[in-house]
């Protein structure tokens, strides 16, 4: 695409006067007319009505929107390439819960580092409420965390971007499942693959966090509502790392959607070794958010990091498991 012709088109669409547009672009009326004619011939439509006065046609109005988008994209690209060529340096201090950090960083950093090789990422791991305090006092530049009823996260100085309405999944082997549903395992698996309530799984041995994380605290509240006591097999901060025990039928475990995506990517054959059931209890839903300060000017590389983060959550972590 000839960017010069697009610039001429945009200027004429603004001025609706060949003389004025040509002067603004430091060219002749003849050169301006030739470029407009070249565009109209290329697309087989007229972008301007010439009589009784110059004005955009319907096709011209549609084309103008596309041209403005293309020129804006070109300008952004020039700015990014200029940044890279100037070898600028910087830091991004990211706050993120420990359980989410590994999967997210392994996806975003290759793409980000290619564009900004001289920008270092510093990671601070903590829960969402602690991270919000870090953001408030300037210890971090940006955070990825969770927002839920116990943790509203609504500081007016912050911009909150919803990244993912996250589900919780239940991982259990065939051997363990058959101990609790011995009569018709196949139909039970078909039923649960569409979604299952926690009350159907409460008798199984479970892996849980020892300090009752928010997710596991909610699970325990569901047990209380059903007047049941959880059957703990292991209490560990690294439940997802105990997947082998789960596959061998010793226990079942809970895993967040974001962490599950990374696990499935790293172990593509996991579906053949274990059942992955989405939990449908609304009480267990979770919103993943990105937060940064509205009252601070963000450097270009941080704006790009934010944009990449939103794209990754929209395409990767939101995809069907």
C-alpha positions in Angstrom: 0.0 0.0 0.0 1.3 3.5 -1.0 1.3 5.5 2.3 1.7 8.7 0.4 -1.6 8.2 -1.4 -3.3 7.4 1.8 -1.9 10.6 3.4 -3.1 12.6 0.4 -6.6 11.0 0.7 -6.8 11.7 4.4 -5.9 15.4 3.9 -8.4 15.9 1.1 -11.1 14.2 3.2 -10.3 16.7 5.9 -10.2 19.8 3.8 -12.6 18.9 1.0 -10.6 21.4 -1.2 -7.9 20.3 -3.6 -6.1 23.6 -3.4 -5.9 23.7 0.4 -5.1 20.0 0.7 -2.3 20.3 -1.9 -0.8 23.2 0.0 -0.9 21.4 3.3 0.9 18.4 1.7 3.4 20.6 -0.1 2.5 19.2 -3.5 0.7 20.2 -6.6 -3.0 19.9 -7.3 -2.2 17.6 -10.2 -0.1 15.3 -8.1 -2.8 15.2 -5.5 -5.5 14.4 -8.1 -3.3 11.6 -9.6 -2.9 9.9 -6.2 -6.6 10.1 -5.5 -7.4 8.7 -9.0 -4.9 5.9 -8.4 -6.7 4.9 -5.3 -10.1 5.0 -6.9 -8.9 3.0 -9.9 -7.4 0.4 -7.5 -10.6 -0.2 -5.6 -13.0 0.5 -8.5 -15.1 3.1 -6.7 -15.3 6.8 -6.4 -14.2 8.2 -3.0 -15.2 11.8 -3.7 -18.0 13.6 -5.5 -16.6 16.5 -7.4 -19.7 18.4 -8.3 -21.4 20.6 -7.2 -18.8 20.6 -4.5 -16.2 18.1 -3.2 -17.6 15.7 -0.6 -17.0 12.1 0.4 -19.1 9.3 -1.1 -20.4 6.5 1.1 -17.4 4.4 -0.1 -15.1 7.3 0.8 -16.4 7.5 4.3 -15.8 3.8 4.9 -12.4 4.0 3.3 -11.5 7.0 5.5 -12.0 4.9 8.7 -9.7 2.2 7.4 -7.1 4.7 6.3 -7.0 6.4 9.7 -6.6 3.1 11.3 -3.7 2.1 8.9 -1.9 5.4 9.4 -2.2 5.2 13.2 -0.8 1.7 13.0 2.1 2.9 10.9 2.8 5.7 13.4 2.8 3.2 16.3 5.1 0.9 14.4 7.6 3.8 13.6 7.6 4.7 17.3 8.3 1.2 18.4 11.1 0.6 15.9 12.5 4.0 16.8 12.5 2.9 20.5 14.3 -0.3 19.6 16.9 1.4 17.4 17.7 3.9 20.2 18.5 1.0 22.5 16.5 2.5 25.4 16.6 0.8 28.8 14.0 0.5 31.5 12.4 -1.7 34.2 8.9 -3.0 34.8 8.1 -4.1 38.3 5.2 -6.6 38.0 3.2 -7.8 41.0 1.5 -11.2 40.5 0.5 -14.1 42.7 3.1 -16.9 42.8 0.8 -19.5 41.4 0.1 -17.5 38.3 3.6 -16.2 37.6 5.2 -19.1 35.9 2.7 -19.7 33.2 2.1 -16.1 32.4 5.8 -15.1 32.2 6.7 -18.1 30.0 4.2 -16.8 27.4 4.6 -13.0 27.5 8.4 -12.7 27.9 9.6 -14.1 24.6 7.3 -11.7 22.6 8.1 -8.8 24.8 11.8 -9.3 25.0 12.1 -9.4 21.2 10.7 -5.9 21.0 12.4 -4.5 24.2 15.6 -6.4 24.8 16.9 -3.7 27.2 13.8 -3.6 29.4 14.2 -5.8 32.5 11.2 -7.3 34.3 11.2 -7.5 38.1 8.6 -9.8 39.6 7.1 -9.4 43.1 4.9 -12.3 44.2 2.1 -11.8 46.7 -1.7 -12.1 47.0 -3.9 -9.5 45.4 -4.6 -7.3 48.4 -0.9 -7.1 49.2 -0.1 -6.3 45.6 -2.7 -3.4 45.7 -0.9 -2.0 48.6 2.4 -2.3 46.7 0.9 -0.4 43.8 -0.5 2.3 46.0 2.9 3.1 47.6 4.8 2.8 44.3 6.6 -0.5 45.0 5.3 -2.0 41.7 4.3 -0.5 38.3 1.5 -2.9 37.5 -0.3 -5.9 39.0 -2.2 -9.0 37.9 -4.5 -10.3 40.6 -8.0 -11.4 41.5 -11.1 -9.5 42.3 -14.0 -11.1 44.2 -16.5 -10.4 46.9 -14.0 -10.5 49.8 -11.5 -8.3 47.9 -13.3 -5.5 46.0 -10.1 -3.7 44.8 -11.7 -0.3 44.0 -9.1 2.4 44.5 -10.2 5.5 42.4 -6.5 6.2 41.5 -6.3 2.8 39.7 -7.4 1.6 36.3 -8.9 -1.9 36.5 -8.9 -4.1 33.4 -10.9 -7.3 33.4 -8.8 -10.0 31.9 -10.6 -13.3 32.6 -13.7 -14.6 34.2 -12.0 -17.6 35.6 -13.3 -21.1 36.4 -12.0 -23.6 38.9 -11.3 -27.2 37.6 -11.3 -30.5 39.4 -8.7 -33.1 38.4 -9.3 -36.8 39.2 -8.2 -40.1 37.8 -10.4 -42.9 36.5 -9.2 -45.2 39.3 -10.2 -42.7 42.1 -13.5 -41.8 40.4 -14.5 -45.5 40.0 -14.1 -46.0 43.8 -16.9 -43.4 44.4 -19.0 -44.1 41.3 -18.5 -47.8 40.7 -21.9 -48.5 39.0 -21.6 -46.5 35.8 -18.3 -44.7 35.5 -18.7 -43.9 31.8 -22.0 -42.0 32.2 -20.7 -40.2 35.3 -17.7 -39.0 33.3 -19.8 -37.8 30.5 -22.1 -35.9 32.9 -19.2 -34.3 34.8 -17.3 -33.3 31.7 -20.0 -30.8 31.1 -19.6 -29.3 34.6 -20.0 -30.6 38.1 -21.0 -29.2 41.4 -18.6 -29.5 44.4 -21.2 -31.4 46.5 -20.9 -34.4 44.1 -17.1 -34.8 44.8 -16.9 -34.1 48.5 -16.0 -37.6 49.7 -12.8 -37.8 47.8 -9.2 -37.3 49.2 -8.1 -33.8 48.3 -5.0 -31.7 48.0 -5.5 -28.3 49.7 -3.3 -25.3 50.7 -2.3 -25.4 54.4 -3.2 -21.7 55.0 -6.6 -21.8 53.3 -6.1 -19.7 50.2 -9.1 -17.8 48.9 -10.1 -20.6 46.5 -9.7 -23.3 49.0 -11.4 -21.3 51.7 -14.4 -21.1 49.4 -14.3 -24.8 48.8 -14.3 -25.4 52.6 -17.3 -23.0 52.9 -19.1 -25.3 50.5 -18.3 -28.3 52.6 -19.7 -26.4 55.7 -22.9 -25.7 53.8 -23.3 -29.4 53.1 -22.4 -30.2 56.7 -19.4 -32.2 55.6 -15.7 -32.3 56.6 -13.0 -32.2 53.8 -11.0 -35.4 53.4 -7.4 -34.0 53.2 -4.8 -36.3 51.6 -2.1 -33.6 51.5 -2.0 -30.0 52.5 0.7 -28.2 50.3 1.4 -24.9 48.8 2.4 -26.7 45.5 -0.7 -28.6 44.8 -0.4 -28.5 41.0 3.1 -30.0 41.3 1.5 -33.1 42.9 -0.2 -34.0 39.6 1.6 -37.4 39.5 -0.1 -38.5 42.7 -3.4 -37.3 41.3 -2.8 -39.4 38.1 -2.0 -42.4 40.2 -5.4 -42.2 42.0 -4.2 -41.2 45.5 -6.0 -37.8 45.5 -7.9 -35.2 43.5 -6.9 -31.6 43.2 -8.3 -28.2 42.3 -6.6 -26.0 39.7 -7.4 -22.5 38.4 -8.2 -22.1 34.7 -5.1 -19.9 34.1 -2.7 -22.5 35.7 -4.5 -25.4 34.0 -3.8 -23.8 30.5 -0.1 -23.8 31.2 -0.2 -27.4 32.6 -2.0 -28.7 29.5 0.5 -26.9 27.2 3.5 -28.4 29.1 1.9 -31.9 29.2 -0.2 -32.3 26.0 -1.1 -35.9 26.8 -2.5 -35.0 30.3 -6.1 -35.5 29.0 -5.4 -39.1 28.4 -4.2 -39.6 32.0 -6.7 -37.7 34.1 -10.2 -36.3 34.0 -10.6 -32.5 33.9 -14.0 -31.4 35.2 -15.1 -27.7 35.3 -16.7 -26.8 38.7 -20.0 -24.9 38.1 -20.6 -23.5 41.6 -21.0 -19.8 41.0 -19.4 -19.3 44.4 -16.1 -20.5 43.0 -15.9 -18.1 40.0 -13.1 -15.6 40.0 -12.2 -12.5 38.0 -8.6 -12.0 37.0 -7.7 -8.3 36.6 -4.8 -6.1 35.5 -4.3 -2.9 37.5 -2.1 0.2 37.1 -2.1 3.8 38.3 -4.2 6.3 36.3 -2.3 9.3 37.7 1.1 8.3 36.3 2.4 8.6 32.8 3.4 5.2 31.6 6.4 4.7 29.4 5.8 3.2 25.9 7.3 -0.1 26.8 4.9 -0.5 29.8 1.9 0.4 27.6 3.0 -2.3 25.2 3.4 -4.8 28.0 -0.2 -4.0 29.1 -1.4 -4.5 25.5 0.4 -7.8 25.1 -1.0 -9.0 28.5 -4.6 -8.2 27.4 -4.0 -10.0 24.1 -2.6 -13.1 25.8 -5.6 -13.4 28.2 -8.1 -12.8 25.3 -6.5 -15.5 23.1 -4.6 -18.0 25.3 -6.1 -18.2 28.8 -9.7 -17.6 27.6 -9.5 -20.5 25.1 -11.5 -23.6 25.8 -9.6 -26.2 27.7 
